[in-house]
Amino acid sequence: MSDILIVDDERDIRELISDILRDEGYQTRLAANADDCIEALNAAPPALMILDIWLKDSRMDGIDILKTVKRDNPGIPVVIISGHGNIEIAVAAIKQGAYDFIEKPFNIDQLMVVVGRAMEASRLRRENADLRKRDLTTADLIGTSAAFKALKAQLDKVTKSNGRVMLTGPSGAGKEMAARYIHANSGRAAGPFVSVSAATIEPERMEEVLFGRQTAGRGVEKGLLEQAHGGVVYLDEVADMPPGTQSKILRVLVEQQFARVGGADKVRVDLRVISSTSRDLRSEIASGRFRQELYDRLNVVPIPVPGLEERREDIPALARHFIDMFHRAQGLPQRDLSAEAEAMLQTMAWPGNVRQLRNLVERLLILGEDTGPIEARELPGETEGVAEDGRVILSGALATLPLREARELFEREYLLTQINRFGGNISRTANFVGMERSALHRKLKSLGVVTSAKAGGRVAQYGEEEDEGED
């Protein structure tokens, strides 16, 4: 996507523009009408379009083509030209998404200024998209916690196969990152990774988006499955897929081929399918909203992706990764985390999981007043209950209790928080709180705090008996 597509019904004009641009080092392609233009777009999207608004003997005028480009290729800047230009046409073109408007006969210097700006905008848009893709591929695969290591071990086992994988876990936990990790470390790494968000595609357009379409006017337009040929297609939130589409996806998985919408020819594809869901698909099946046969086909290798609550030890490393990422991608300050902020992040609630942490880090860097370490007072809601001079303001419930009961309540909640912060590791907790390991065990027993095994690590909770398993 590094050339310029020139669309004008006057041969002399389009060739003149092409000669001027080629003299300046640009590559060009030419189209005389709407059909030639659409065919060129489908063959390879250009970096920029120069589009005549009046196209003689063409089934679409410039505004119609502009609407089509902005719908199907919104990242392509379009410069409109016309010999009949007026302010109404210019305003209409800009409202439909045109980058700029030039009236014929045009000044060559003016043309080159507009083309230069538009090409720079196109280049920056592609670079930003590439940066986002590079960030996404590794952002969540960072950590040293037991839960993270268990996840990575499972992912490593499936990278070399072509087996279908079903990733489950809460929203924002990093299921797409896990899918990208499988792709990047598989034999299909050189092939495409195509993400299909079933939750964001309108149901009536789902089949067209997945299978593509074929019409007399527009020719062949590849769908996402065809674009994933030779690589991986990632079906995100499959529970949101319409029932009719579920049946057709099932047929694709069985036959490895399909027909485009409006077409009769069968299209064969070679792709690996990775899917994900944050919902209980067995409940969806029981309620008739999801097909049992499709579930059986997709759920060959089930892999649970833990939420951030299960891998609190990884929070500081993830936060620092996001700080570095936003510094490189957006030029935001390269800040560190204070010890207090690090501890506070590990004790906060994270219903939005890793995505919520990423968004919080970005907000802190944008709104931060300096480039020093991020402090606990900058975190949302953490200044409540603390006076300006640093004195702790007791909550109403704690302030009404006798000293002994208040102390026990505080110690219980404090130790529960610290144990869960360190993934149930008693030795690390004891070291942080400044107690001998044996003394901490006695304290936990006296407070009724027990630790229990959970996938990928241990958790602490309030109970009657103590489980003194290994750390």
N, C-alpha and C positions, 0 to 999 in steps of 0.2 A: 504494500500500500504506500507507494512513493511517487506515483505519477499523477497527472492532472487530466481529467476527462473534460473535453470541450464539446458542448452540445449546441449546434447552431444549424439552421436549415440553409444558410447561405454558405456555400463552399468557400468563397473567397475570404469571408470573415473568419471561419474556423481555422482555415489554413494560415491566415495572417497571424492570428493569436498563437497558433501552434509554433510558427516560425520564430515569433518574438520570444516565447517561453523557452524554446529549445536553445536559442542563442544565449539565454541566461542560465543554461545548465539543467533545465527541467525536462523530464520525460513526459510525453503527452499521448493521449488517445483521442480519436475523433468520432463523433456520432452526429448523423444528420437528422434523426427523428427520434420519437419516443421509443420505438421498438429497438433501434440500435443502442439507445442509451440504456434501457433496461437490460439488454443482453450483455453490455459491457459491465454494468454493475454486478450482475450475477456471476460473470466470469471472474472478476476480482475487484473489490471495492477500491476506488482511487483515494488519494490523500486529499484531493480537492476537486470540486466540480465548478466549471464555468458554464452557465446555463442560460440560453436565450429564452426570453419569456414568450415569444411568438414563434411557433414552429409550424410552418406551412405544410399542409397535407399530412398532418400527424394526428394520431388518435388522442394524444394528450398534449396540453400546452405546458409551459414552463412551471406554472403554479401547481398543476396536477402532479408533475414529475417531482417537484420540490416536496409536496406532501408525502409522496411515496418514499422518497429518500429519507425524510425525517422520521417516517414510521419504521422503516426496515433497517436503515443505516444512520442512526441519529448522530454518530460521531463524525460524519463527513461534512465539512463546511461547504456551503454552496454560495457562489457569487452569481447574482442574477444580472444579465445584460439585456438591453432592449433599445431599439431605435425609436420606440414610441413611448418612452418613459415619461411618467409624470409622478407627482407626489403620491397619488392614490395607489398606483401600482407598486411603488417603492415601499409604502407602508404595509400593503398587503403581503408583499414578499418577506419583509422583515418579520411580520407577525407570524408567518408560517415557518419561520426558522432560518431564513436566509442569512448568511454571514454579512453580506453587503450588497449594494446595488450600484451598477455602473450604467450610464446612459451612452448609447451610440449616437454619433461617432465619439469614441473614447480617446482620451489622452493616454499615450503609452506609459508615461511616467506614473500617471494615476493608477493604471492597470497594474503595474509592477509593484506599487506600494500596497495595494489591496491584496494581490496574490502573495506577496511576501509575508504580510501579517497573517493571512489565512493559513498559509503553510506552516508558519511558526505555531499557530494555535493548534493545528492538526498534530504537529510533532509533539508538543507538550502534552496533549491529550493522550497520545499513544504511550509516551514515557510514563505518565501518571498511572495509566492502566497497567503497564508492565510492572511498575513498582508495587502496585496493590497486589498483583498476582504473586510477585516474589515474596511479599510480606505474608500473604495468606498461606503459602505452601509450608511454612515452618513455624508460624506464630504460636500455635498451641502445642507443638511437639517439643516442649521444653519442660524439664522437671527431673527430680531425683526421688520423689516420694514413692512409697511401695505401690500405691494405686497406679501411678504413671508408669512405673517399670512393668507392672503386670499388663497394662494396656499395650505398651510398646512391644513386649514379648509376643503378644498375640498378633499384633500387626505384622511383625517380622515373619511370623510363620506363614502368613497368607500372601506375602508379596510375590513369591516366585510361582504361584499357581494362577490358574484362571478361574478358580472357584468364585461363585457369587457370595458376597459378604453383606450381611445386614448389620448396620451400626445402630445401636439403641442408646438412649441417654437423654437427659434433660436438654431443653433448648439453650443454646449458647455454650454447650460443653466442649465443642470442637469436633463434631462429627465430620464436617466437611474437611477439616484439616487432617483427620485420620484417613479419610478417603484419598486425599491428595498424597499423603505419605505412602500409602500402598501403591499408588500409580507411579510416583517418582522413584520408587525402589523396585519396580517390577520390570519385566521384559518389555512392557508396553510404554516405558518412560518416554521414548521418542515419539510416541503417538499422542493424539489430543486427549485432553481431559475436559469433558463437557458436562457442566452441572445443569440439572433440570430441577427447578424449584416448583414442585407440584402445587405448593400453597400460593404462589404468586401469579400463576398462569390462569387466565380466565378459562373456565371449564369448556366453553364453546370453542375456544381456540386451541385446546390442548392437543388434539390430534394433528392439526395443521402444524403446530410448533414441533411436535415430536417427529412426525413422518414426512413433513414437507408438503409441497403442493405442486401441481402441474396444470397450467392453464394455457389456452391458445394465445392469450395476450402477453403473458409474462414468462411463458416457458417453464423450465424446471427450477424450482427453488428448494434447496436441500433443507431438510429438517434437522433437529439436533441429533437424532440417532444416526443419520447418515454422516453428519459432521464428525461423529465420534468413531467412525470406522477405523479400525486398527489401534484404537486406544481404549479409554474407559468412559462410560457414561455413569454419572452419579445421580441417582433418583432421590432427591431430598424430600423428606416428609411424604413418603408414598401413601400414607393414610389419607392425604387430601386429594388423591387422584380420583377423578370421576369413575363410577362403575363401568361405563362403556369403554373408557380408555383402559381400565384394568384388564378387560377381556382381550383387547388388542395387544397390549404389552405382553400378556401371557402368551399369545400366539407368536409374537416376535421371539420370545425366549425359547419357544419350542422349535420354531422353523428357521430362526435367524434370517428372516426376510419379511418384507412388508411392501405394501403399495402406497405411493404418495396419494394425498387427498386430490381427487380429480384425475388421477392417473390409473392406468391399467397394468403397466409393467411392474414386475417384482424387483425389488431392490434388496440385494444380499449384503449383509453387514457382518463384520468380524469385530466384536466388541466385548469387553468385560463389564458386567453390571455390578455396581456397588450401590446399595440403597441405605436409607436411614429413616428413623422415625423417633419422635419424642412421645408417642402415644402407645398404649397397650394394644397391639394389633390383634391379640386373641380376643379382647373385648370387642374390637371393631368387627372381627369375624363373627362373633356370637350375635352381634346386633344386625348383621347382614350388610354392613357398610364396606367390608373388605373381603375379597375372594380368598377362600382357603387355598385354592390351587396356586394362586399367585404368591401367597405367603410361603408355601412350600418350595416354590421355585427360587424365591429371593433369599430365603433364610437358610441357605446351605451352610454358611459359617456365621453364626451369630457372635458379635463382639460388643460387649457393653462399654460405653465411654463414660468414665466417672465425671460427676459434676465437681465444681471447685470445692465444695464442702468436704469432699472425700480426699482432696489433695492440697490441703492448706499449706503444707511445707513448700509447695512449689510457687506460692503467691509472690514472694519477693523476687525470685528469678524471672517469673512471667512479667511482673511490673517493670523490672529493669529492661527486659527485652522490648517491651512496648515503648519505653522511654527512648531507647536507642533507635527503634524503628521510626517513631514520629520525628526524631531529630533528623534522620537521614532522608525521610520522605517529604517532610513538610518544613524542615528548618526550625522546629520548635526547640526550646532550650534543652540542653543535655544535663538533666538534673539527677541527683542521687536520691536515695531514700534514707531518712534518719532512722535510727534504731527504733524510736518510738512509733514512727509511721509504719515501719515494717511490721512491728508487733500488732499495731492496730488493724492493719490490712488483713492480717491472719486471723483476727478474731471477729471481723465484720460478717454480716450475713450476705450471701451472694446468690440470690435467686436467679439472677441472669448469667451466672457462671463466668467463664473466661471472657465472653463478649462484654459483660458488664464491667469487668476489671479493665479491659482495653478502653472502653468508653470513658471510664473514670480517669484513667491515666491521661488520656487525650485532653479531657476537660481541665485537669490540674495543670497541665503544661500550657494550655491556652490562657487560662485565667491567672496563673501564678504571677506574683509580683517581682520575683527575682530568679536568679539561676542557682541559688543555693539548694541544699537538700530539701526535699519535700518533708514538711513537718506534720505531726499528727493533727494539729489544729486546722490544717487545710482540708482534712478529710470530711466528707459530709456527715453532719450530725454529731461529730465527735467532740465539738466544743460545748455541747449541752451538758450541764452539770458541773462545769468548771468555771470558776470565777476568773476575772482578769488577772488577779494576783496569783493564780495557780491553786487556790484553795478548792477542794472538792465540795460540791454542793450535793448533799444526800437527797436521794429520791424520797418521796413521801412515805412509801412503804417501809424503807429501811430506817428512816428517822423515827418511826413510831415503835420500833422493836426494842426490847431490853438489850443491853450490851452483849450478853452471851449469845442470844439468838441472832442478833445482827452480825456478830463476828462469824458464827457458824455459817450463816447464809452467804456472807461475803466469801469466806474461804472455799465453800463448796462451789460457788459459781466461778470463782477465780481459777481453782484447780481444774474444774471441768473445761474451762476455756483453754487453759494452757496445755492440758493433755491432748485435747482435740487439735490444737494448733500444731503439736509435734507428732500428729498421726498416731497417738496412743503409745509413743515411746516414753516409758517411765524414766529411763536413765537421762534422756535429754531434758525432760520436764524437770527432774530433780536438780539437774545442773543449772537450769535457767532460774528456778525459783530459789536456789540457794539452800537446798536441803539434801541430806543423805538419802540415798535411794530407799533404804530400809525405813527411815523416818517418814518418807513420803508415803510408803505403803501403809504404815500405821495410821497416818493422818487420813488417807483416803478411806480406810476401813472405818475409822471413827465417824467420818462424815457420811458414810453410806454411798460412796462413789465406787462404781465398778467399771472395769474395762472389759470389753468383749471383742472377739474377732469379727472382722467384717472384710468383705472383698478388698484385697489390696492393702489392708492395714488393720488398725484397731481403733475403737472409739470408746469414749468414756460417757457414762450416764449415771443418773441417780438410781440406786437400787438397794437391795437388802444384803446381797452376798457379793463378795469380792472374787474376781477371777484374776489370779496372779500368774497368768501365763507369761511366756517369754516375751521380751520386748520386740 
